[in-house]
Amino acid sequence: MSIFKAAPKLIREARPLVRLTERFGGAAAADASANAFVLDARRATAFADLSWVHEAAFRHSQCAAFRKPGGRVVVLRKSSELLLGDPAAAAVSEGLVGFAKSLAQENGGRGATVNVLCDASTESDDGDADADACEAPLEWLLSHESTYVTGQELVAVQRPPATLTASETAMPAALVTGAARGIGRATAELLRRQHPACRLVLVDHPTARESLAAVAAELDAASVAVDVTDAGAGEALAAMGVERGGFGAVLHAAGVTRDKTFGRMEATLWAPVIDINLSAVCAIDTALLAVPGALSPLGAGFVCFGSTSGVAGNAGQSNYATAKSGLMGYAKARGAALYGFACEEGAARHRFACVAPGFIVTEMTGQIPWLTRAIGSRLNSLGQGGTPEDVAAAVAFLASPRAAGLQPGSVLRVCGQFRGGR
């Protein structure tokens, strides 16, 4: 087997979920068959409570969630930002992050993941799990869709919106740039499977016209061969959104690399990466937000594609890292600016998020020298590269109403817990 392909230890198929939840102050019986373990430490506020964290996790440390491929562990904590009046409670909350990330490194070699879900909701806990701000992202983190996500934290700021009908959750239309290959194509394919009636619009550069047309034909989608940096690209795409009832998802997978060490980084290598990976995203979104009817009246999920290069930097990629880091700030600012904004009275909010893939096995990474690829694919807790489908699953989640309660501008790293980072 190629060392870059997914190893059997990572389970990417749906499997029965046996969940075991340990809430602060409780003592649930151990269940060796449980492959999903939730440690709810949101009420832990004193240093002595960390002993409970140890005892509760240790009691279940031999269950399938810790020991078997596909195991899932999620630690719930209360946001330390809400505990600033109690330094001890804030310290306990932040300590849980280090605890979970350490477990993620230990469990990664077995193909099991550990993540953190931070509850930043100011609403009181009334014991209704269906109304819990953490419930929707928790379900996703415990699913097979989060296979390559480990050692990460998502922040939930509000309870999910009221339950929508099937017609309201159905995505009327979706826009995917960079859709001719790699992660963009995988994302379009997943959207088609999840939303069979969705009117897909697939975009890529004119040089990829033939491959784009082939993908569009396969997925029964419209194809647009256009340079996303063209001045009128955003307005043209907005018009297509109006024709299709409004985009419910806008996914920016288009991107290029032009790698050189900075001393050899001429402007001809710098500018295209900034223009395509960063500036075009802002221009297209601006056009879509400005044209009435271009976006779904129930709200649209915007997802831009960052990278762990933007999180930690990468030698020889100063241009790429700049653009990808910029996208994280962009998503956060857009999300904060539109937080609470709705297209119509009672409509869902627009949502902005950023996905940051690590080493993903694609045609683009296939051009990296063999030794660099071999090292890069193993610099994470899971010990291997991810697949385009792993990133597509995260993108589909972030773009969906399931992620409506997350912190605006959330960044989700799909990197197997890459060793570098902020």
C-alpha positions as CSV (number, residue, x, y, z in Angstrom):
1,M,0.0,0.0,0.0
2,S,1.2,3.5,-0.8
3,I,2.3,5.3,2.4
4,F,0.2,8.3,1.3
5,K,-3.1,6.4,1.2
6,A,-5.5,6.0,4.1
7,A,-4.5,3.2,6.4
8,P,-7.2,0.7,7.7
9,K,-6.9,2.2,11.2
10,L,-8.9,5.2,10.2
11,I,-12.6,4.4,9.8
12,R,-14.4,6.6,7.3
13,E,-17.6,4.6,7.0
14,A,-20.7,5.0,9.1
15,R,-20.7,2.6,12.0
16,P,-22.9,2.0,15.0
17,L,-22.4,4.6,17.7
18,V,-22.3,3.5,21.3
19,R,-22.1,6.7,23.3
20,L,-21.0,6.8,27.0
21,T,-21.4,10.2,28.7
22,E,-19.7,11.1,32.0
23,R,-21.0,14.3,33.6
24,F,-19.2,16.2,36.3
25,G,-20.0,14.7,39.7
26,G,-21.3,11.4,38.2
27,A,-19.8,7.9,38.1
28,A,-21.1,6.1,35.0
29,A,-20.3,2.4,34.7
30,A,-17.6,1.4,32.3
31,D,-18.6,-0.1,29.0
32,A,-15.8,-1.6,27.0
33,S,-17.9,-1.5,23.8
34,A,-18.5,2.2,23.9
35,N,-16.8,3.8,20.9
36,A,-17.9,7.4,21.7
37,F,-17.0,8.9,25.1
38,V,-18.2,12.3,26.2
39,L,-16.5,13.9,29.2
40,D,-18.8,16.7,30.2
41,A,-16.7,18.9,32.5
42,R,-18.6,22.2,32.0
43,R,-19.4,22.4,35.7
44,A,-15.8,21.8,36.9
45,T,-14.6,25.0,38.5
46,A,-12.1,24.1,41.3
47,F,-8.6,22.7,41.1
48,A,-9.8,19.7,43.0
49,D,-12.3,19.0,40.2
50,L,-9.4,18.1,38.0
51,S,-9.1,14.9,40.1
52,W,-12.6,14.0,39.0
53,V,-11.5,14.6,35.4
54,H,-8.7,12.1,35.8
55,E,-10.8,9.6,37.6
56,A,-13.7,9.7,35.2
57,A,-11.5,9.5,32.1
58,F,-9.2,6.8,33.6
59,R,-12.3,4.7,34.5
60,H,-13.2,4.4,30.8
61,S,-9.7,4.5,29.3
62,Q,-9.9,0.9,28.2
63,C,-13.2,1.3,26.3
64,A,-13.3,1.3,22.5
65,A,-13.5,5.1,22.3
66,F,-9.8,5.3,23.5
67,R,-8.4,2.0,22.2
68,K,-10.0,1.1,18.9
69,P,-9.9,2.5,15.3
70,G,-12.7,5.0,14.8
71,G,-12.9,5.7,18.6
72,R,-14.2,9.2,19.5
73,V,-13.6,11.2,22.7
74,V,-15.0,14.7,23.1
75,V,-14.3,16.8,26.2
76,L,-16.8,19.5,27.0
77,R,-15.7,22.6,28.8
78,K,-17.2,26.0,29.7
79,S,-15.5,29.0,28.0
80,S,-12.9,30.6,30.1
81,E,-14.0,33.9,28.7
82,L,-17.2,33.5,30.8
83,L,-15.1,32.7,33.9
84,L,-12.8,35.6,34.1
85,G,-14.2,36.6,37.4
86,D,-13.0,33.3,38.8
87,P,-9.4,32.7,38.0
88,A,-9.4,29.2,39.3
89,A,-12.4,28.2,37.2
90,A,-10.8,29.8,34.1
91,A,-7.6,27.8,34.8
92,V,-9.5,24.6,35.1
93,S,-11.4,25.2,31.9
94,E,-8.2,26.0,30.0
95,G,-6.4,23.0,31.5
96,L,-9.0,20.7,29.8
97,V,-7.6,21.8,26.5
98,G,-4.1,20.6,27.2
99,F,-5.6,17.4,28.7
100,A,-7.6,16.7,25.5
101,K,-4.8,17.5,23.1
102,S,-2.4,15.2,25.0
103,L,-4.9,12.4,24.8
104,A,-5.3,13.1,21.1
105,Q,-1.6,12.5,20.6
106,E,-1.7,9.2,22.5
107,N,-4.9,7.9,20.9
108,G,-4.0,8.9,17.3
109,G,-1.8,6.0,16.7
110,R,-4.8,3.7,17.2
111,G,-6.9,5.6,14.7
112,A,-9.0,7.2,17.5
113,T,-9.7,11.0,17.9
114,V,-10.0,13.4,20.8
115,N,-11.5,16.9,20.5
116,V,-12.7,19.7,22.6
117,L,-16.1,21.4,22.5
118,C,-16.2,24.7,24.3
119,D,-19.6,26.0,25.5
120,A,-19.6,29.8,25.2
121,S,-23.3,30.1,25.5
122,T,-24.6,32.4,28.1
123,E,-28.0,30.6,28.3
124,S,-28.7,28.6,31.4
125,D,-28.4,24.8,31.3
126,D,-31.9,23.5,31.7
127,G,-31.0,19.9,31.2
128,D,-32.7,19.8,27.7
129,A,-30.1,18.0,25.6
130,D,-31.9,18.9,22.4
131,A,-31.6,22.6,23.2
132,D,-27.9,22.4,24.3
133,A,-25.7,24.7,22.3
134,C,-23.1,21.9,22.0
135,E,-25.4,19.1,20.8
136,A,-25.2,19.7,17.0
137,P,-21.4,20.0,16.8
138,L,-21.0,17.2,19.3
139,E,-23.0,14.9,17.1
140,W,-20.7,15.8,14.2
141,L,-17.4,15.3,16.2
142,L,-18.6,11.9,17.2
143,S,-19.5,10.9,13.6
144,H,-17.4,9.2,11.0
145,E,-17.4,12.5,9.1
146,S,-14.8,13.9,11.5
147,T,-12.2,11.1,10.9
148,Y,-9.2,13.4,10.2
149,V,-10.2,16.0,12.9
150,T,-8.4,15.4,16.2
151,G,-6.8,17.6,18.8
152,Q,-9.0,20.5,17.8
153,E,-11.6,22.8,19.5
154,L,-14.9,24.1,18.3
155,V,-16.7,26.8,20.2
156,A,-20.5,26.9,20.5
157,V,-22.0,30.3,21.2
158,Q,-25.7,29.7,21.0
159,R,-28.4,27.1,20.8
160,P,-29.3,25.9,17.3
161,P,-32.2,27.6,15.6
162,A,-35.7,26.1,15.8
163,T,-36.1,22.8,14.0
164,L,-36.7,23.5,10.3
165,T,-38.9,21.4,8.0
166,A,-37.3,19.1,5.3
167,S,-38.0,21.7,2.6
168,E,-36.3,24.4,4.7
169,T,-33.2,22.4,5.3
170,A,-32.9,21.3,1.7
171,M,-30.2,23.4,0.0
172,P,-31.6,25.1,-3.1
173,A,-28.3,25.8,-4.7
174,A,-24.6,25.8,-4.0
175,L,-21.5,27.4,-5.4
176,V,-18.1,25.6,-5.4
177,T,-15.0,27.2,-6.8
178,G,-12.0,25.1,-7.8
179,A,-14.3,22.2,-8.5
180,A,-12.5,20.5,-11.4
181,R,-10.3,18.4,-9.1
182,G,-9.0,17.6,-5.7
183,I,-10.8,18.9,-2.6
184,G,-13.2,21.1,-4.7
185,R,-14.4,18.2,-6.7
186,A,-14.8,16.0,-3.6
187,T,-16.8,18.7,-1.9
188,A,-19.1,19.0,-4.9
189,E,-19.6,15.2,-5.0
190,L,-20.5,15.1,-1.3
191,L,-23.0,18.0,-1.7
192,R,-24.6,16.1,-4.5
193,R,-25.0,13.0,-2.3
194,Q,-26.3,14.9,0.6
195,H,-28.6,17.2,-1.4
196,P,-29.8,15.3,-4.6
197,A,-32.0,18.2,-5.7
198,C,-29.4,21.0,-5.1
199,R,-28.6,23.1,-8.1
200,L,-24.9,23.0,-8.2
201,V,-22.7,25.7,-9.8
202,L,-19.1,24.5,-10.3
203,V,-16.4,27.0,-11.1
204,D,-12.8,26.7,-12.2
205,H,-10.2,28.4,-14.3
206,P,-10.7,28.3,-18.1
207,T,-7.5,26.1,-18.4
208,A,-9.5,23.4,-16.6
209,R,-12.6,23.8,-18.8
210,E,-12.6,20.2,-20.1
211,S,-12.2,18.5,-16.7
212,L,-14.7,20.9,-15.1
213,A,-17.3,20.1,-17.8
214,A,-16.7,16.4,-17.2
215,V,-17.3,16.8,-13.4
216,A,-20.4,19.0,-14.0
217,A,-21.9,16.4,-16.4
218,E,-21.3,13.6,-13.9
219,L,-22.9,15.6,-11.1
220,D,-25.7,17.2,-13.2
221,A,-24.4,20.6,-12.4
222,A,-23.8,23.9,-14.2
223,S,-20.1,24.7,-15.0
224,V,-18.6,28.1,-15.2
225,A,-15.0,28.4,-16.6
226,V,-13.9,31.7,-15.3
227,D,-10.8,33.2,-13.6
228,V,-12.1,34.1,-10.1
229,T,-9.8,37.2,-10.1
230,D,-11.7,38.7,-13.1
231,A,-13.4,42.0,-12.3
232,G,-16.9,40.8,-13.2
233,A,-16.6,37.2,-11.8
234,G,-18.6,38.0,-8.6
235,E,-21.4,39.7,-10.4
236,A,-21.8,36.9,-12.9
237,L,-21.9,34.3,-10.2
238,A,-24.4,36.4,-8.2
239,A,-26.7,36.4,-11.2
240,M,-26.5,32.6,-11.4
241,G,-27.5,32.5,-7.7
242,V,-30.6,34.6,-8.4
243,E,-31.6,32.3,-11.2
244,R,-31.4,29.3,-8.9
245,G,-33.3,30.6,-5.9
246,G,-30.2,31.8,-4.0
247,F,-27.1,29.9,-2.9
248,G,-27.4,28.1,0.4
249,A,-23.6,27.4,0.4
250,V,-20.7,29.3,-1.0
251,L,-17.5,27.2,-0.9
252,H,-14.2,28.7,-2.0
253,A,-11.9,25.8,-2.9
254,A,-10.0,27.6,-5.7
255,G,-6.3,28.0,-4.9
256,V,-2.8,27.9,-6.3
257,T,0.7,27.5,-4.9
258,R,3.9,29.2,-6.2
259,D,6.5,28.0,-3.8
260,K,10.0,29.6,-3.4
261,T,12.1,30.7,-0.5
262,F,11.5,34.3,0.2
263,G,14.8,35.5,-1.3
264,R,13.6,34.1,-4.6
265,M,10.0,35.1,-4.2
266,E,9.5,37.5,-7.2
267,A,6.4,39.5,-7.5
268,T,5.2,37.2,-10.3
269,L,5.1,34.4,-7.7
270,W,3.7,36.4,-4.9
271,A,0.8,38.3,-6.5
272,P,-1.1,35.4,-8.1
273,V,-1.3,33.5,-4.8
274,I,-2.6,36.5,-2.9
275,D,-5.1,37.4,-5.7
276,I,-6.5,33.9,-6.2
277,N,-6.4,32.5,-2.7
278,L,-7.4,35.6,-0.8
279,S,-8.5,38.7,-2.7
280,A,-10.9,36.8,-5.0
281,V,-12.7,35.3,-2.0
282,C,-13.5,38.7,-0.6
283,A,-14.6,40.1,-4.0
284,I,-16.9,37.2,-4.8
285,D,-18.5,37.3,-1.3
286,T,-19.0,41.0,-1.5
287,A,-20.8,40.7,-4.8
288,L,-23.0,37.9,-3.6
289,L,-24.0,39.8,-0.4
290,A,-24.8,42.9,-2.4
291,V,-27.2,41.3,-4.9
292,P,-30.7,40.7,-3.7
293,G,-31.7,37.0,-4.2
294,A,-28.2,35.8,-4.8
295,L,-28.3,34.0,-1.5
296,S,-30.9,31.7,0.1
297,P,-33.5,33.6,2.1
298,L,-32.9,31.0,4.8
299,G,-29.3,31.9,5.1
300,A,-26.1,30.8,3.4
301,G,-23.0,29.1,4.7
302,F,-19.8,30.6,3.4
303,V,-16.7,28.4,3.9
304,C,-13.2,29.5,2.7
305,F,-10.3,27.1,2.5
306,G,-7.3,28.0,4.7
307,S,-4.4,25.7,5.5
308,T,-2.1,24.6,8.3
309,S,0.5,26.6,6.4
310,G,-1.5,29.7,7.4
311,V,-1.7,28.4,11.0
312,A,1.9,27.6,11.6
313,G,3.8,29.0,8.5
314,N,5.8,27.0,6.1
315,A,9.3,27.5,4.7
316,G,9.1,28.3,1.0
317,Q,5.4,29.3,1.2
318,S,5.5,32.8,2.6
319,N,2.9,33.9,-0.1
320,Y,0.6,30.9,0.4
321,A,0.8,31.1,4.3
322,T,0.0,34.8,4.1
323,A,-3.1,34.2,2.0
324,K,-4.3,31.3,4.0
325,S,-3.7,33.0,7.4
326,G,-5.5,36.0,5.9
327,L,-8.6,33.9,5.2
328,M,-8.9,33.0,8.9
329,G,-9.0,36.7,9.8
330,Y,-11.3,37.3,6.9
331,A,-13.8,34.6,8.0
332,K,-13.8,35.9,11.6
333,A,-14.4,39.5,10.6
334,R,-17.2,38.6,8.1
335,G,-18.8,36.3,10.6
336,A,-18.7,38.9,13.4
337,A,-20.1,41.6,11.1
338,L,-23.0,39.5,9.9
339,Y,-23.7,37.8,13.3
340,G,-27.4,38.3,13.8
341,F,-28.0,39.5,10.2
342,A,-30.9,37.9,8.4
343,C,-32.1,38.3,4.8
344,E,-35.7,38.4,5.8
345,E,-37.6,38.6,9.1
346,G,-37.3,35.3,10.8
347,A,-34.8,33.9,8.3
348,A,-31.6,32.1,9.3
349,R,-28.4,34.0,9.6
350,H,-25.6,33.9,7.1
351,R,-22.6,32.0,8.4
352,F,-18.9,32.3,7.8
353,A,-16.2,29.7,8.6
354,C,-12.8,28.6,7.5
355,V,-11.5,25.0,7.1
356,A,-7.7,24.6,7.5
357,P,-6.6,21.3,5.9
358,G,-3.2,19.7,6.8
359,F,-1.4,17.3,4.5
360,I,-4.1,16.1,2.1
361,V,-3.3,13.6,-0.7
362,T,-4.2,15.5,-3.8
363,E,-2.8,16.1,-7.3
364,M,-1.3,19.4,-6.0
365,T,0.5,17.7,-3.1
366,G,1.6,15.0,-5.4
367,Q,3.9,17.5,-7.0
368,I,5.9,17.9,-3.8
369,P,9.2,16.0,-3.7
370,W,8.8,12.5,-2.3
371,L,10.8,12.9,0.9
372,T,9.0,16.1,1.8
373,R,5.7,14.4,1.2
374,A,6.7,11.4,3.3
375,I,7.6,13.6,6.2
376,G,4.7,16.0,5.8
377,S,2.1,13.2,5.8
378,R,3.4,11.9,9.2
379,L,3.7,15.2,11.1
380,N,0.4,14.6,12.9
381,S,-1.0,12.4,15.6
382,L,-2.8,10.1,13.2
383,G,0.5,9.5,11.3
384,Q,-0.8,9.8,7.8
385,G,-2.2,12.2,5.2
386,G,-5.9,13.0,4.9
387,T,-8.1,12.6,1.9
388,P,-10.1,15.2,-0.1
389,E,-13.2,13.5,1.3
390,D,-12.1,14.3,4.8
391,V,-12.0,18.0,4.1
392,A,-15.3,17.8,2.1
393,A,-17.1,16.4,5.1
394,A,-15.9,19.2,7.3
395,V,-16.8,21.8,4.7
396,A,-20.3,20.4,4.3
397,F,-20.8,20.5,8.0
398,L,-19.6,24.1,8.4
399,A,-21.8,25.2,5.5
400,S,-24.9,23.5,6.9
401,P,-27.5,24.7,9.5
402,R,-26.0,22.2,11.9
403,A,-23.1,24.6,12.4
404,A,-25.3,27.6,12.9
405,G,-24.6,27.7,16.7
406,L,-20.8,27.8,16.3
407,Q,-18.7,30.9,17.0
408,P,-18.9,33.2,13.9
409,G,-15.8,32.8,11.8
410,S,-14.8,29.4,13.3
411,V,-11.6,27.8,12.0
412,L,-11.7,24.0,11.9
413,R,-8.4,22.3,11.3
414,V,-8.7,19.0,9.3
415,C,-5.1,17.9,9.8
416,G,-4.9,14.8,12.1
417,Q,-3.5,17.2,14.8
418,F,-0.6,18.6,12.8
419,R,2.4,19.2,15.1
420,G,2.8,22.8,14.3
421,G,0.4,25.6,15.2
422,R,-0.3,28.7,17.1
